[in-house]
């Protein structure tokens, strides 16, 4: 399928609804734009949530590691 896209004054490109539906894109999906010898390639991006641990959470991990080490020494 071919589609004509327009870039607005803010640099935003809108994908036509028919193309989004065909590709299965949903609201807030992310795409990777890559330049190729043929032009611009858009492909789905895989994003994974990232957890940033607080000092308290790191302390919980450390405490559990110490508890586990004590249990393992007893075995």
Beta strands, then each sheet from edge to edge (+ up, - down):
strand 1: 31-36
strand 2: 39-44
sheet 1: 1+ 2-
end
